[in-house]
């Protein structure tokens, strides 16, 4: 379960960001998990929830926003979100595409009081 390691990294980033505020109380974490990030959002939320529950801010909420895969066709310039496994451009049928969204796993923001 590599989501446990990912959750630990996200938690370290959140703690470092919270520490930059004077006397912070961590209220919430907002994450972005791309469809092709390789992370399972539910497992990541569970693992992160365990870390939060065992912290000095057990009430902190975790929100995960899923980001769909988006591609850009290098031939015709169309941006599209491909269906399941078809990565060809729906406009020109080219397979020369660039990934522009949906591969990230990132801590988007934290909320402190």
C-alpha positions as CSV (number, residue, x, y, z in Angstrom):
1,X,0.0,0.0,0.0
2,X,2.1,2.9,-1.2
3,X,-0.7,5.3,-0.3
4,X,0.5,5.1,3.3
5,X,3.9,6.5,2.2
6,X,2.2,9.1,0.1
7,X,0.0,10.1,3.0
8,X,3.1,10.5,5.2
9,X,4.7,12.8,2.7
10,X,1.5,14.9,2.3
11,X,1.3,15.1,6.1
12,X,4.9,16.3,6.4
13,X,4.2,19.0,3.8
14,X,1.1,20.1,5.7
15,X,2.9,20.2,9.0
16,X,5.7,22.3,7.4
17,X,3.2,24.7,5.9
18,X,1.3,25.0,9.2
19,X,4.5,25.7,11.1
20,X,5.1,28.8,9.0
21,X,2.1,30.3,10.7
22,X,2.3,31.6,14.3
23,X,0.4,29.3,16.7
24,X,-1.5,27.4,14.0
25,X,-4.5,25.2,14.5
26,X,-4.8,23.0,11.4
27,X,-8.4,22.9,10.3
28,X,-8.3,21.3,6.9
29,X,-6.2,19.8,4.0
30,X,-7.2,20.0,0.4
31,X,-5.5,17.5,-2.0
32,X,-5.7,17.0,-5.7
33,X,-5.4,13.4,-6.9
34,X,-5.1,12.9,-10.7
35,X,-6.8,10.0,-12.4
36,X,-3.4,8.8,-13.6
37,X,-1.4,9.8,-10.5
38,X,-1.1,6.1,-9.5
39,X,-2.8,6.8,-6.1
40,X,-6.1,5.4,-5.0
41,X,-8.0,8.4,-3.5
42,X,-9.9,6.3,-0.9
43,X,-6.8,4.5,0.4
44,X,-4.9,7.8,0.5
45,X,-7.8,9.5,2.4
46,X,-7.9,6.6,4.9
47,X,-4.1,6.6,5.5
48,X,-4.1,10.4,5.9
49,X,-7.1,10.2,8.2
50,X,-5.1,7.9,10.5
51,X,-2.3,10.4,10.7
52,X,-4.6,13.3,11.3
53,X,-6.5,11.4,14.0
54,X,-3.2,10.7,15.8
55,X,-2.1,14.3,15.7
56,X,-2.8,17.4,17.8
57,X,-5.5,18.4,15.3
58,X,-7.7,15.3,15.1
59,X,-10.7,17.4,14.0
60,X,-8.9,18.5,10.8
61,X,-10.9,17.7,7.7
62,X,-9.5,16.1,4.6
63,X,-10.9,17.0,1.2
64,X,-9.7,15.2,-2.0
65,X,-10.5,16.6,-5.4
66,X,-10.2,14.1,-8.2
67,X,-8.6,15.5,-11.4
68,X,-9.5,13.8,-14.7
69,X,-6.9,13.0,-17.3
70,X,-6.7,15.7,-20.0
71,X,-4.7,15.5,-23.2
72,X,-3.7,17.9,-25.8
73,X,-3.5,16.8,-29.4
74,X,-0.2,17.9,-30.9
75,X,-1.6,17.6,-34.5
76,X,-4.8,19.7,-34.2
77,X,-4.4,21.4,-30.8
78,X,-7.6,20.0,-29.3
79,X,-7.8,19.5,-25.6
80,X,-9.8,16.5,-24.5
81,X,-10.6,14.1,-21.7
82,X,-10.2,10.7,-23.1
83,X,-12.7,7.9,-22.4
84,X,-11.4,4.8,-20.6
85,X,-8.4,3.6,-22.7
86,X,-8.7,5.5,-26.0
87,X,-5.9,8.1,-26.0
88,X,-6.4,9.2,-29.6
89,X,-7.7,12.6,-30.5
90,X,-11.5,12.5,-31.1
91,X,-11.2,15.3,-33.7
92,X,-8.4,14.1,-35.9
93,X,-7.7,10.5,-34.6
94,X,-4.0,11.3,-34.0
95,X,-2.2,9.4,-31.3
96,X,0.4,12.2,-30.9
97,X,-0.9,13.6,-27.6
98,X,0.5,15.4,-24.6
99,X,-0.7,14.9,-21.0
100,X,-1.7,18.3,-19.6
101,X,-3.7,17.2,-16.5
102,X,-4.5,14.3,-14.3
103,X,-1.1,12.9,-13.3
104,X,-0.5,15.0,-10.2
105,X,-0.9,14.2,-6.5
106,X,-0.5,17.4,-4.6
107,X,-1.4,19.2,-1.4
108,X,-3.4,22.1,-2.9
109,X,-4.0,24.1,0.3
110,X,-4.2,23.9,4.0
111,X,-6.5,25.8,6.3
112,X,-5.3,27.1,9.7
113,X,-6.7,29.2,12.4
